[in-house]
Amino acid sequence: MKLLLQQDDCAPDAGEWFWKEVWDWYGLEPKDFFDYGTNSHPNDTTMRWVARKFCLELSADDPYYKLYLLDAE
């Protein structure tokens, strides 16, 4: 997996900025992951949702979203 985008943990509008960038760059909305994506729990602290060729990750260790491209070198 290749990290494409990480939510900024300092900005007060971090969530809005993250989803705007995800839409502008990749044409994805939250519902693409949460409503239609595949949800997996690889361990007790991380959740992943997969939609198309993208993986959205949320970890309790770092509670901010990260967007990955699957099968990237």
GIVEN-V349889 format. One record per pair of residues at least 24 apart in sequence whose C-alpha atoms are under 8 Angstrom apart, sorted by sequence separation. I is the first residue (numbers start at 1). J is the second residue. D is the distance in Angstrom with one decimal. If there is no record, write none. Layout:
((I	J	D) (I	J	D))
This chain:
((9	64	6.7) (8	64	7.5) (7	64	5.6) (6	64	7.4) (7	65	5.4) (6	65	6.1) (7	66	6.2) (6	66	4.4) (5	66	5.8) (6	67	6.3) (4	66	7.7) (5	67	5.1) (3	66	7.2) (4	67	5.6) (5	68	7.1) (3	67	6.1) (4	68	5.3) (3	68	4.4) (4	69	6.6) (2	68	5.3) (3	69	6.5) (1	68	5.9) (2	69	5.1) (1	69	5.5) (2	70	6.7) (1	70	4.7) (2	71	7.7) (1	71	5.6) (2	72	5.5) (1	72	5.3) (2	73	7.2) (1	73	7.3))
